[in-house]
Amino acid sequence: MSTQQLELETRCQAVEGCDAIELVIQPKPKDLGGFTVNRCLPVMEKRSVGPWIFFDEMGPAIFQPGAGINVRPHPHINLATVTYLFEGEVLHRDSLGTFMKITPGAVNLMVAGKGIVHSEREASEITQQRRGLHGLQLWMALPEELEEIDPEFHHYPSAEIPSVVVDGVSVRVMIGRAYGVKSPVKEFYRTLYLEAQLLPGQTLELPNEVERGIYIASGELKIKERIYTEKQMIILSDADGVTVTALQPTVIAMIGGEKISSRYMEWNFVSSRKERIEQAKRDWVEGRFPVVPGDEDEFIPLPGAN
């Protein structure tokens, strides 16, 4: 997904007197042209959670006929994106020649490496219908020695994502290892990304990790006698045995992993080197990125470029 110019803001509340929770992030709605996302990462106080450097929730939204997702080709470097839908569908095209219909439950990993261009649109036949869309898009940093690898795209169908029931709670492990199962999705750092669906009164002990956060996609949770509501991201400490209890039907996404070094981020570009981002900006303006087969006629200009 293309972003507008990133402006880091203070949207965090420090949590005093609780060894399990460090920060609570209140996402800010961002209008991406025709639809709105809730953006949690990055913020001024928290630039990353493990290798995760960007976290958007798309929707939930209802599109009327003629409206919807229509993101023109745009570039990325030195990162990997993960797109995951709860509802709806998106057509992904990229400069590798990939054409993939992204549907609920599947994990779609796009590795930008030295540079990739992609678009996200909808099939013409569904744009004539009233329909919903709800999903997450996340960016991961690549290790410095792998930032310039060749770009890749990996699609993991829903049936390949491992599920497990933990104390009655349904959990899907999208990336990494937790609760005795391991996801097949490719990792570059030690990474964790899981989804859990809790019924009222159910409790889940969260996996331990150096850095981790949970996003409440819907519902309400209690953690250490404090109550948190949907559309909040709770940044957890590395304390062992942290549990969450649902106060109503609740869906959470948990992200985390090993701590990484800092990254520069501007527009859709991420790198450990500021000069690499400047080069990518020049390359995009001067047309040196590859085109997207089947979507060659449009592109998103670099913000602020003449």
C-alpha positions in Angstrom: 0.0 0.0 0.0 1.3 3.4 -0.8 1.6 5.9 2.0 1.5 9.6 2.2 4.5 11.4 3.5 5.1 9.9 7.0 5.0 12.4 9.8 5.8 10.9 13.2 3.5 12.1 15.9 3.1 11.6 19.6 0.0 9.3 20.0 1.3 7.2 22.9 0.4 7.0 26.6 3.0 5.6 29.0 1.6 3.1 31.4 2.9 3.6 35.0 2.9 0.9 37.6 2.5 -2.0 35.3 5.5 -4.3 34.5 3.7 -5.8 31.5 2.8 -2.8 29.5 5.1 0.0 28.2 2.9 2.1 25.9 -0.5 2.4 24.5 -0.7 3.7 20.9 -3.9 5.3 19.6 -3.8 4.9 15.8 -4.4 8.0 13.7 -6.8 7.7 10.7 -5.1 8.4 7.4 -7.0 9.1 4.2 -5.3 7.3 1.4 -7.7 8.5 -1.3 -11.1 6.8 -1.2 -10.6 4.8 2.0 -9.1 5.3 5.5 -6.5 3.3 7.4 -5.7 3.3 11.1 -1.9 3.7 11.4 -0.2 2.5 14.6 3.5 2.4 13.5 5.7 4.2 13.4 5.2 6.9 16.1 7.7 9.2 17.7 8.0 7.0 20.8 8.1 3.7 19.0 9.6 3.3 15.6 9.5 -0.5 15.5 8.3 -3.6 17.4 10.8 -6.3 16.6 11.4 -6.1 12.9 8.0 -4.6 12.3 8.4 -0.9 11.3 4.9 -0.1 9.9 1.4 -1.2 10.9 -1.8 -0.2 9.1 -5.3 -1.5 9.6 -7.4 -1.1 6.4 -11.1 -0.6 7.4 -13.3 -2.2 8.2 -15.0 -0.3 5.4 -18.1 -0.7 3.2 -17.6 0.4 -0.4 -20.5 1.4 -2.5 -20.6 0.5 -6.2 -17.9 2.5 -8.1 -15.8 3.2 -5.0 -13.0 1.1 -3.4 -9.3 0.3 -3.5 -7.4 1.7 -6.5 -3.8 2.2 -5.5 -1.6 3.0 -8.6 1.9 1.5 -9.1 4.4 2.8 -6.5 7.9 1.6 -5.4 9.5 0.1 -2.3 13.1 -0.7 -1.4 14.9 -2.5 1.4 11.8 -3.9 3.2 9.2 -6.7 3.0 5.5 -6.1 3.2 2.8 -8.4 4.6 -0.8 -8.1 3.5 -3.5 -10.0 5.3 -7.3 -9.7 4.9 -10.1 -10.5 7.3 -12.7 -9.6 4.6 -12.8 -8.6 1.0 -10.3 -9.1 -1.8 -7.5 -7.1 -3.4 -5.7 -7.6 -6.8 -1.9 -7.4 -6.4 0.3 -6.8 -9.4 4.1 -6.2 -9.2 7.1 -5.6 -11.4 8.1 -9.3 -11.2 5.0 -10.1 -13.2 3.0 -11.4 -10.2 -0.8 -11.2 -10.5 -2.4 -12.4 -7.3 -5.9 -12.2 -5.9 -5.4 -11.6 -2.1 -8.3 -13.2 -0.2 -9.1 -13.6 3.6 -6.8 -15.8 5.6 -3.9 -16.0 3.2 -0.5 -14.4 4.0 1.1 -12.4 1.1 4.8 -11.5 1.5 6.4 -9.1 -0.9 10.1 -8.7 -0.5 11.2 -5.4 -2.1 15.0 -5.9 -1.7 16.8 -3.7 -4.2 13.5 -2.4 -5.6 10.0 -3.4 -6.6 6.9 -1.7 -7.9 3.4 -2.8 -7.2 -0.2 -1.8 -7.5 -3.3 -2.8 -5.4 -6.7 -2.6 -7.1 -10.0 -4.5 -7.3 -11.4 -6.6 -10.1 -13.8 -4.6 -12.3 -16.7 -7.1 -11.7 -16.7 -6.6 -7.9 -16.4 -2.8 -8.0 -20.0 -2.8 -9.2 -21.2 -4.4 -6.0 -21.6 -3.2 -2.4 -18.8 -4.9 -0.5 -16.6 -4.9 2.6 -12.9 -4.7 3.2 -10.9 -5.3 6.4 -7.3 -6.2 6.7 -3.8 -5.4 7.9 -0.7 -4.3 6.0 2.6 -4.4 7.8 6.2 -3.7 6.8 9.2 -5.5 8.0 12.8 -4.2 7.9 15.3 -6.5 6.1 18.7 -7.2 7.8 21.3 -4.8 6.5 23.2 -7.5 4.7 20.0 -8.5 2.9 18.6 -5.1 2.0 19.7 -5.3 -1.6 18.6 -8.9 -2.4 16.6 -9.6 -5.5 12.8 -8.9 -5.0 10.4 -11.8 -4.4 6.7 -12.4 -3.9 5.4 -15.3 -1.8 1.7 -16.3 -1.5 0.7 -18.6 1.4 -2.9 -19.8 1.1 -5.0 -19.8 4.2 -4.9 -23.6 4.4 -1.1 -23.5 4.8 -1.2 -21.2 7.9 -1.1 -23.3 11.1 -3.9 -23.0 13.6 -4.0 -24.2 17.2 -6.4 -24.0 20.0 -4.9 -22.7 23.3 -7.1 -23.0 26.4 -10.1 -22.9 24.1 -8.8 -19.9 22.1 -8.4 -20.1 18.4 -4.9 -18.9 17.3 -3.4 -18.7 13.8 0.4 -18.3 13.7 1.1 -16.3 10.5 4.8 -15.8 10.9 7.3 -17.4 13.4 6.8 -20.0 16.0 4.4 -20.0 18.9 2.2 -22.5 20.9 4.1 -25.5 19.5 3.6 -24.7 15.8 5.7 -22.9 13.2 4.5 -20.9 10.2 5.9 -21.7 6.7 6.1 -18.0 5.9 9.7 -16.8 5.2 11.5 -14.9 7.9 14.5 -12.6 7.8 14.8 -11.8 11.5 13.3 -13.8 14.3 9.7 -12.7 13.8 6.3 -13.2 15.4 2.9 -12.4 13.9 -0.2 -14.2 15.1 -4.0 -13.7 15.3 -6.2 -14.8 18.2 -10.0 -14.9 18.4 -11.3 -14.8 22.0 -14.8 -15.3 23.3 -16.0 -13.3 26.4 -14.2 -14.5 29.5 -11.5 -16.4 27.7 -7.9 -15.9 28.7 -4.7 -16.3 26.6 -1.2 -16.3 27.8 0.9 -14.5 25.2 4.2 -15.9 23.8 7.4 -14.4 25.3 9.5 -12.2 23.0 12.1 -9.5 23.3 9.7 -6.9 21.7 6.0 -7.4 21.1 2.8 -5.6 20.8 -0.9 -6.5 20.4 -3.5 -4.7 18.3 -7.1 -5.0 19.2 -8.8 -5.3 15.8 -12.2 -5.7 17.5 -13.5 -6.2 21.0 -12.2 -5.3 24.5 -9.4 -6.8 26.6 -8.3 -6.7 30.2 -4.6 -6.9 31.0 -3.4 -6.6 34.6 -6.7 -5.2 35.7 -6.6 -2.5 33.0 -9.2 -2.4 30.2 -8.2 -1.7 26.5 -10.6 -1.2 23.6 -10.5 -1.9 19.9 -8.2 0.2 17.7 -5.5 0.4 20.3 -2.0 -1.1 20.1 -0.5 -2.1 23.4 3.3 -2.3 23.5 4.2 -5.0 26.0 7.4 -5.4 28.0 9.5 -8.6 27.9 7.9 -9.8 31.2 7.1 -13.5 31.2 3.6 -14.9 31.4 1.5 -11.9 30.3 -2.1 -12.9 29.9 -5.1 -11.1 28.2 -8.8 -11.7 29.0 -11.6 -10.9 26.6 -14.5 -8.9 27.9 -16.5 -9.4 24.7 -15.8 -11.2 21.4 -12.3 -10.0 20.5 -9.8 -10.4 17.7 -6.2 -9.4 18.3 -3.1 -9.4 16.2 0.2 -9.8 18.0 3.5 -8.7 16.4 7.0 -8.9 17.7 10.5 -10.4 17.4 14.1 -9.5 18.0 15.2 -5.9 18.4 16.7 -4.3 15.3 18.9 -1.3 14.5 17.2 1.9 13.5 15.9 2.5 10.0 15.3 5.6 7.9 11.8 5.9 6.4 10.5 8.3 3.8 7.4 7.8 1.7 7.5 4.1 0.6 11.2 3.8 1.1 12.9 2.2 4.1 16.7 1.6 4.5 19.5 1.5 7.0 21.2 4.2 4.8 19.8 7.6 4.3 21.7 8.0 1.0 20.0 4.9 -0.3 16.6 6.5 0.2 17.8 9.6 -1.7 18.9 7.4 -4.5 15.6 5.6 -4.6 13.8 9.0 -4.8 15.9 10.0 -7.8 15.4 6.7 -9.5 11.6 6.9 -9.2 11.4 10.5 -10.5 13.7 9.6 -13.4 11.9 6.4 -14.3 14.6 3.9 -13.4 12.4 1.5 -11.5 10.8 -1.4 -13.4 7.2 -1.2 -14.6 4.3 -3.4 -13.5 3.2 -5.7 -16.4 -0.5 -5.1 -17.1 -0.5 -1.8 -15.1 2.0 0.3 -17.0 0.0 3.4 -17.7 -0.3 5.0 -14.3 2.0 5.6 -11.3 2.0 7.6 -8.0 4.4 10.6 -8.2 7.0 11.1 -5.5 5.4 13.6 -3.0 6.8 17.1 -3.4 8.6 16.3 -6.7 8.3 18.9 -9.5 
